[in-house]
């Protein structure tokens, strides 16, 4: 199958124009609702330097909520990364908005339940591209797929969409939402304790050693 990120970029733009909408008159369209605070601090986004090792370039920013990174290299494993943020007044408002708009922000994607640990992320939902995009790619013999990661950390809602070449794994794609979460935590001063290691309980029956000096050893009972 073809690995055409140029075509994927076209499909991404098409999806953007068809699925996204604005709840505020005159605001540019983005992937999802442009609600929350109008200005998003730079330190809530994945830093530019992180993308250089993937040879991704930043497209002109359409508004304060989204940064689009992409490459025209048809052999690249990572083709497009959409880095999206919404910031709210507090954590309750962010969570309520996230739950209300999850269907829209998923862009009709197919949800999957694989285990991915993103420190600090609450209400993490992950999706593949919509069935219509999957079918369209297949009909055009294009071997690309998308991973959507949408979650909340305190008063910030993050959405990271990664478009990859065929055999790139979920683990490979998840480095971007993990980096996004790290920067949000750092910006908000949130420290997350590492997950506790599971306690392994031995199933072997414990051997009780008698402490009484007058105890008789098993060998002493044999005659």
N, C-alpha and C positions, 0 to 999 in steps of 0.2 A: 504493500500500500504506500501511497505517497505521503511524504512528511512535508506538508506545505503550510508553514506558519503564516505565510502571506494570506492564504485562504482562511486560516483560523482567525487572523486579525480582522478580515472582512466579516466573518460570521460573528465575531465578538461585537463589532460595531453595529451590525444588523440587530443582534440581540439587544444591545444597549438602547437602540432607538425604538424597538418594539415593546420591550418589557418595562423599561424604566418609566417613571412618571414623577412629576413634581407636585407636592402639595401646597407649594407657595407660588403664586403668580409671578412670572418673570424669572424664576430660577432655572438655571441650566439643568438638563436631564443628567442623572447619574444612575448607576445600578442600585436602585432602591430609593427610598424616600430621603430627600435632603432636609430632614428635620434636625432639631437640636441646635446647638450654638452655631453661628454662621462662620466663625473663624476657628480653624483647627490648628493647634500649635504643631510646628514641624517635628518636635520630638515625640509626637504620638505615632508618626509614620516610621516604616522601616528606613534606616539611613541609606542615602544614595550609595555609599561605599559598599554596602552589602551586595548590591546588584552588579558591581563591576566584575566580580569573579564569574558571573554568569553571562557576561557580555550583553547585558540588557541596557537599553537606552530609554530615558524618560521622554515620554511624549508631552506635548504642550498640555498643561493642566487646565481642564475645562472648568473646574471650580474647586473650592477649598476642601471638599470631602474625598477626592479621589486622586490617586497617582497611578498612571498606566505605564508599565515598563514592558518593552518588547524587543525582539530581534528579528532581523530579516534573514538570519542564518538558517537555512533549511535543514542543516544537520544538527542543530542545537537540541539538547534534551528539554530545556525549559524555553518555551517560546514567548509566553505572555504572563505577566503578573499584574493583576489589578489590586491595588492596596487602598482600601476604603475605610474611613473612620467617621463615626458620629460621636460627638461629645455632648453630654447633658449636664444639667445642674447638679444631679446627684445620682447615686447608684439605683435607687428605686425607679426614677424616671427612665433611666437607661434600660433597665430590665423590662419594664412595662412596654416600652417602645419596641424593644427587640422581639418580644413575644408577639406583639400585635402585628409586626411587619415581617415576620420570618418567612411567610409564604411568598411575599413579594420579593424579598431579598434572595430567596433560593432560586428565583428565575425559572420556576417549574422544574428544577433539578430533581434527580432521583436520589433520595436520601439513603445513606448506608451507615452501618453501625460498627465499623471497625474501631478498635481501641487505639486512640491517639491521645497521648498525655501532653497537654499544653498547660504549663504551670500558671495558675491564677485564673484560667478561663472558666467561666460559668455558662451553663446552658449552651455548651458547644454542640453545634449541628453541622454535619458534613454531607455534601451532596456531590454527585457526578453531574455532568451536563444533562439537559433535558432530553427526553427520548427523541423529540423532533430534531435536535441538533445531532444526536448520535446517528439517527437515520440519514440525515442530510450528509454528514461526513462519510458514511458508508456508501451512499449513492455516488459521491464524488471521489471515492477511493482515497479518502484522506485519513491518515492514521494518527489522529490527535484525540486527546481527551482532556476534560477539565475537572478540577477538584475545587469545590467551594468549602471554605471554612468560615463559619459565622459564630461569634461568641461575644460575651460581655466580660469586661474587667472593670469593676467599680462603676464609674460614670461614663465609660467609653464602650461603644459597640464597634467591633472590628469585623470586617469582611475581607477575606483574602481569596482571590480566585486565581488559580494556577493552571495555565494551559500547557500541556506537555506532549512530547513525542511518545507514540505508542507504548513502549515497554517501561516507561519511567514509573516507579513504584509510588505508593502512597507515602512511604517514609521519605522519599526524595522530595515530593511536593510539600510535605508538612514542615520543612525547614523554614518556609516563608511565614506561615502563621505563627510558628514558634518564635521567630525573630520579631514579628510584630508584637506579640504578647510581651516579650522581654522589654521592648522599648516603651510600651504603655505602662508596664509595672515600674520601670525606672523613672518615667516622667511623673508618675503619681506617687512615687515613694512607697510602693507596695513590696513587701518582702514575703515570699512564699516559701514555707518550709518544704524540704524534699519529702516525697511520699515515704511513709514508714515501710521498712522492710518487713515482709511477712515473717511471722514467728513459726518456725518449724517445730512441731511437737512430736517427739519420738513415740512411736507406737510400741517400742520394746518395753516389756514389763520390768519395772525397776527392781534391782536387787537390794534387799534390805540387809544391812550388816548389823547384827545385834551388838549393842553397846554394853550389855551386861557381862561382867567378867565371869559370871557363873554359867554363862550359856555353854551348851554342849555342842561341839562341832558335829556335822553330819557323819564324819569318819569315825567319831568316837562311839557312835551308836551301833556301828557294825561290829559284829563278833563272829 
